[in-house]
Amino acid sequence: MTKIPDDRSGSFNTKSPTEYLHYFGEDRALQFRLRDKRTQFFSFLFPRFQRAGLLPDTISYIGISLLAGVILYFVRDPVMASLFLAGHIICDGLDGAFARHTGMASQSGAFTDLVCDQLGMVVVGLMAIFHHMVSPLLGTVYIALYLIVVVFGVIINVMGLRTRITITSKYFLYGVYGIWAGWEINLFPWLISFFSVIMALEVVVGYVRLKRGLRRKFDSQVEVSGEDVRPDLPYHSINIALPILVLVIILIGANIIPIRSIFAHPTVSIAWTDGPTLTDSNENVEILGLSVHDDRIVIMVRLEDGTIQVRRFFDVQRGGFESFAIPEYVNPSFSTFPISEGVLFVADSSTRLLLGIDMDASIASRRAVIVLTLPLGYLRVTAMSVINWNDKKMWLAANYLYTRRTYLVDPDKALKKGYILGGVVASYANGSFPSGMTAIGHNVLELNRAPMNPLVFEGSLKKLIHGKSLVEASKRRFVPPHPDAMGPLKWGENLIMLAPSGSLFTAPFQKYLSADSG
């Protein structure tokens, strides 16, 4: 037995060594009752373990080893992986019960049990990230918060501080994987988002409680020459305000362009003409994007049965079109699709590839004929266009908030090196929220969908690649005809944008744009 601080008074009394090396709060009484029930339930196994010469730590290590099966079979055979995970959970319950039953409970054993316990959650969380069941950012935040909550809980209990109930989601996470394994219903994003919010609050509360507990138990009044050097209350606010000020300065400095784009104002007023509707009112379709090919309007739609269809109109007024289907796994990351030399470009966020689809061949065969695949790397391309630059067709690929840059890409270099960033010859800072882009002459028009302030920015590419951001270089800014409009694109002598309802809006671009746009 070991003497540890009592939870309430901080004095020392005799407790089991495993009674505080855990992360439970005031629910520990319930947890300990469940622990004792497990010990009783598995007691018939323990004499056999003793005769075999097993140690509690050995059971913990077997539980860790079973996680290899979870990793290897996670998507190959989810039922098998679930069985390995169940074995890990059983071992996690057996090791402590065996130690208590045989009197071998120890500090080091409790630590091993704790590590084994958390490794299961980490493995399932990492596998969900690796197999694209949840976004990497959200999954990483969840795992980090979970582990911080556990560490804070253990430290608070070791110090004997009073704690409230600690909410953990390990078994919920396992249950969500079981649902996916049995029915392929992916609830990982919902569960992880929900518990990340809860655990973020727990981390803040746990830090404050731990800080106060440390000060109360261990800190003494610091005195020099008999004088108290701690600041008086009026000066205490400075010690709080300075870190906050540093944080605010960094956040504003690193986000100055997004902030400027949020507060930018239009400089040109455009009178949009509401044209024909490109979808039938009786159709239940979702419009995914807009393009122009040989002066014919092209749209991409998702049908009610999930089929993704590309439609090229030969009669906009009457709605006549020819079409082809593209694979349903494709998840386009931008809504203004450039077409160059008969190839339609789609950035697929599922495969992380830039896909090139031959328009004429696809329409002839009624299905997508993919003639190009190029890795996107870490880019999240949300707008793309083709521009004639130095007598050569170049790509403009706008990355979202991650890098906040638009890249001028030489297609030949990119294809030779095998990835889109391999062809970058220049770049500039975009408006940080690009969702549509086109090039008219040497001018770039970007639909920047900043929160509550969508605007189309026009800027000279020459000025942009020489150091100016799009927000700085844009002398002309105008409001799109609809907050969620797709575009802009040049169609004949008009600038066009498409509302999610299918309504096509037009405006004569020469009347509004710069003289060097043509």
Number of C-alpha atoms within 10 A of each C-alpha: 10 12 12 20 18 19 18 9 10 14 11 13 11 11 14 15 17 20 15 24 21 20 22 24 19 12 13 18 11 11 13 13 11 12 17 15 13 16 21 13 12 14 16 10 11 18 13 11 14 13 8 9 9 13 16 25 20 14 23 25 17 16 28 23 14 20 23 15 18 25 18 14 16 22 16 10 13 20 17 17 24 21 15 22 27 17 17 27 20 14 24 24 20 25 27 27 25 27 20 18 17 14 9 14 20 18 16 13 21 22 15 18 26 19 14 25 20 17 15 23 19 18 17 21 24 18 19 21 18 13 12 12 16 22 14 16 9 14 24 16 14 23 20 14 21 24 17 18 24 20 16 19 27 19 17 27 24 18 18 20 22 17 19 14 13 17 17 18 16 16 12 14 19 20 15 18 25 19 15 18 19 12 9 11 12 16 16 24 14 12 15 22 15 13 19 21 12 14 23 18 14 23 20 12 15 23 17 12 17 21 12 13 17 14 12 10 11 7 10 8 10 10 10 8 6 7 9 11 11 11 11 9 8 7 10 11 11 13 10 10 11 11 11 12 12 10 12 12 12 12 11 12 11 11 14 13 20 21 16 15 24 20 12 16 15 16 13 13 12 18 13 18 13 15 15 15 18 25 18 11 10 6 9 13 22 17 22 21 25 27 29 22 18 12 12 15 20 25 24 25 20 19 14 11 8 13 14 23 23 26 21 23 21 15 13 17 11 11 14 12 17 14 21 21 20 20 12 11 13 17 16 22 22 25 25 32 30 24 21 20 10 15 20 21 25 26 28 21 19 12 14 21 19 22 22 21 22 20 23 14 16 18 18 13 12 16 18 22 20 17 11 15 21 18 19 20 12 11 19 21 27 22 29 28 24 21 23 13 15 7 7 10 16 22 23 25 26 32 25 20 17 11 14 21 22 28 25 24 23 21 19 13 16 17 17 11 13 15 19 25 23 16 21 20 13 14 20 20 21 28 32 28 23 29 29 28 30 25 24 21 15 16 23 24 27 30 28 25 22 20 12 9 15 25 24 24 28 26 26 22 22 14 16 23 18 11 13 18 21 28 23 18 17 21 16 19 24 18 20 25 21 15 14 15 26 29 28 25 28 20 20 13 13 15 21 28 29 30 22 18 16 21 16 21 24 23 19 18 20 14 11 16 20 16 10 11 17 13
